């Protein structure tokens, strides 16, 4: 899944419905997934990682991870810094591969 970029790298497009479908099948191994009991309860933590990437497309993974770790979606779920970094790294890897 490569993000599509405009000619000058200004726009990043991600098919979020396709991403949601992907994660619906793969989220069970993510940090704290079993505690959320359903994908619908876990999706906000994943979609917040996409929000960081889309709103800050030129940041590196470490900066994006820090922004993600401080997001409301992460804080409201009680994820540790290590858990947040692991989630963001998985999403980042999927976006940038």
C-alpha positions in Angstrom: 0.0 0.0 0.0 1.9 3.0 -1.2 0.4 6.4 -0.5 -0.2 8.3 -3.7 1.5 11.7 -3.9 0.8 14.6 -6.2 3.4 15.6 -8.7 5.3 17.9 -6.2 4.7 15.7 -3.2 2.0 18.0 -1.8 -0.9 15.6 -1.4 -0.9 12.3 0.3 -3.9 10.0 -0.5 -4.7 6.9 1.5 -7.7 4.7 0.9 -8.8 4.6 4.6 -11.6 2.1 3.9 -9.0 -0.3 2.5 -6.8 0.3 5.5 -9.6 -0.2 7.9 -10.4 -3.6 6.2 -6.7 -4.6 6.4 -6.5 -3.8 10.1 -9.8 -5.5 10.9 -8.0 -8.7 9.9 -4.7 -7.9 11.5 -5.3 -5.9 14.7 -5.5 -8.9 17.1 -1.7 -9.0 17.6 -1.4 -5.3 18.3 -0.8 -3.9 21.9 -3.9 -4.1 24.1 -6.1 -5.4 21.2 -7.6 -8.1 23.4 -8.6 -5.6 26.1 -10.7 -3.6 23.6 -12.8 -6.7 22.7 -13.7 -5.6 19.2 -12.2 -4.0 16.2 -14.6 -1.0 16.5 -13.2 -0.1 19.9 -9.6 -0.5 18.7 -9.9 1.3 15.4 -9.6 4.9 16.9 -6.1 4.0 18.1 -5.1 2.9 14.6 -6.8 5.7 12.7 -5.1 8.2 14.9 -1.8 7.0 13.5 -3.1 7.7 10.0 -4.2 11.2 11.1 -0.7 12.0 12.3 0.8 10.7 9.0 -1.6 12.7 6.9 -1.4 15.9 8.9 2.4 15.7 9.1 3.5 13.9 5.9 7.1 15.1 6.0 7.9 14.1 9.6 10.2 11.2 10.3 9.0 8.1 12.1 10.3 9.2 15.5 8.6 12.6 15.3 5.4 11.0 14.1 5.6 8.5 16.9 5.9 11.2 19.5 2.9 13.1 18.0 0.9 9.9 18.0 1.8 9.1 21.6 0.5 12.4 22.7 -2.8 12.2 20.8 -6.1 12.0 22.5 -6.9 8.6 21.0 -3.7 7.1 22.6 -4.1 8.9 26.0 -7.7 8.0 26.3 -6.9 4.3 25.8 -4.2 4.3 28.5 -1.5 3.0 26.1 2.0 3.2 27.4 4.7 5.0 25.4 6.1 1.6 24.3 2.7 0.4 23.1 2.0 3.7 21.3 5.4 3.4 19.5 4.7 -0.2 18.5 1.3 0.7 17.0 2.7 3.7 15.2 5.6 1.7 13.8 3.2 -0.9 12.4 1.1 1.7 10.7 4.1 3.6 9.5 5.6 0.4 8.1 2.4 -0.3 6.2 2.1 3.2 4.8 5.7 3.5 3.7 6.4 0.1 2.3 
